[in-house]
Amino acid sequence: MKVVLVFFAFVCILACSQKSENKLDQSRDQINMESMEKNESSNDWINFRKSGISMDFPVKWTLEESNKPKLLLIAFPEGAKGKSRFSDNLNIVIQNDSSGKLTLGNWAKMLDQGNSKHENYKLLKSNNKKLGDLDVHEIIYDGTRQDIDLRYFQYLIIKDKKAYNLTFTAKQSTYDSNLSDVKRIFDSFKLV
């Protein structure tokens, strides 16, 4: 079980810390339009639905579905993709918990232990919260990867033997500029 959790933590960190290798066109059209619908509450937001989840995103963000196992989606704030060797990004990782023994507490602890090995690691926030009827563990931490000072914002969710990891990774210098959109995106998460 511990090996699986360490592997899962590694996949999550790897997914959010490297540039997308996918060279798809930067327009919204790169997403299968069956996964998208206009959000009726705002013309500036779209709803993404796939793999049993629903989330709202700003229309101006670039969304890329992933072909990698467990990594469902990578999203980039407007203008962020490709500007430097690291692009601020949000990703969604879904993993099966066939044992049903994974808890938010032990998952958060394993991530903290794994992340603490990174240069300049500092845990800023780690707490439980509710998102509708879902239990969520929220984590915010800093770390340096490849000489870039990053800040990570995560929601960890476990439901029906599936583990959902929503991660926003940004340079510390640009983190705050997208935070209100990221919080709205994360808070729109629903299982469908």
N, C-alpha and C positions, 0 to 999 in steps of 0.2 A: 504494500500500500504506500509506504514512504517513497519507494522508487517511482511509483506512478505519479505521486504528487510532485516530486522533484522534477520529473520529466515534464509534467504539465506546466510547472512554474517556468522552466526553461523555454518551452514553446511559447508561452505568453510573452516573456521578456524578449525573446528573439523576434517575434512577430511585430512587436511595437517599437523595436529599436533600430530596425534596418529599413532602408528605403524599399519601396515596393519594386519588385523586379518586373512586374507586369507593365508592359509598354502600351497599354490600351490608350485610345484617344481620350482626351481629358474631358470630353463632354458627358452629360448625364446619359446619353444614349448608350454608353458602354454597359450599363446595367440592363439586364433583361427587364423590359418594361412590364412584364407580368408581375414582377416583384414590387412595382412602384404604383402609387396612385396619389393624386393631388390631395393634400390635406385640406378638408373643407374649412377648417377654422382659420387658415391663413394661406394666402396665395404665395407666400414666400417660403413655405415648407412643403415637403413631400413625405409620404409615408412609404417606408420600405418594409415589405413582408416577405419572409422566406424562412424555411426551416423551423417553423413554429413560433417565430417571433415577429413583433411589429415594433417599429421605431420611427420617429419623425426626424427628418434632417432638413437643414436649410437648402433651398433650391441651388444656391451658389456653391455648395460644397461639391467636390468631386467624389463619387462613390465608385468603388471597384469591387466586384465580387471576386472572391479568391478561388483558385483551383487547388489550393493546398488543403490537405486534410485538417479538419478542425477549425481552420481560419475561414470564417464566413464572409467577412467584408472588411475592407480598409476604406476609410473616408478621410479626405483632406479638406481643411478649411480653405475658403476662397483664396486663391493666389499662393497657397503654401507649397503645393507640389512642384518639385524640381527647382526651387529657388536656390538651394544650397545642397551640400552633401547629406543633410538630414532635413526631412520635411515633417513638420508637425502632423500627427495623424491620430485617428481613432480607429480601433479595430475591435472586432467581435470574434471571440473564440468560443466554440461550443464543444464540450467533451462529454462522453458518456461516463457515468459513475455506476458501472454495473454492480459493484458491491453494495451500493447504497449506504456506505459508511462514511463518506466524505461529509464533513460539517463545515459551516462557514468559519468557525473558530480555528479548526486545525488547518484548513486551507490557507487562511490569512497568516497563521503562524509559519507554515511552510514557505509561503512567498516571502515573508519577512526574513526568515533564515537564509533563503537563497539570495535575496537582494542585498543583504548585509555584507556580502562578499564584494560588492561593487564599490569602486572608488567613490569617495565622498557621499556614501549612502547616509541618508537621514530620513527616518520615519516622521512625517509631519502630522498625520492623522490616521487613526484606525478605529472605526466604530461601527456598530450595528444600527440599522435604520429600517424603516418600512417603506415599501414602494407599492401602494395599493395593498394587496394581500400577500405580497412577496417579501420575504426576509432578505435583506441586502447587507453585505459588509462593504463599507466604503473605506478606501485606502488612498492616501496621498503621500508621496515620498519623492525625494530628490536623489539623484545619482549622476555620476559622470560616466559616459560611454564614448569611447573613441574621441576623447578630449572635448566632448560636447556636454555642457551642464544641462541636464534634463530634469523635468518634473513629470511625474506620472500620477494620473488620477484614475482610480479603478472602482468599478462596482463588481462584486462577486455575488452570484446568485446561484442557488441550487434548488432545483424543483424536479420531481419525478425522475430521479436518477440521472439528471443532466446538470452539468456545471456550465454556467455562462459567465464569461469574463469580458467585461466591457472596459477597455483601456484607452485613455487619451494620453498621448505622449507628446510633449512639446519642449522646445528649448525654454529654459527658465526665463529668458528675455521676452518671449512671445506668449507664454502660457496664459497670462491674464487677458490678453486681447480676444481670446476665443472661449473663455471660461463660461460665460453666460449661455452661449449656444450649446456648449458641451453638456452643461447641467440640464438644459432643456431636453437635449437628445437622450441622455441617460434616463431622465425622469419619465420619458415617453415609452420606455421599454415595457412591453407587454408580451405575455405568452398567448398565442392564438391557436 
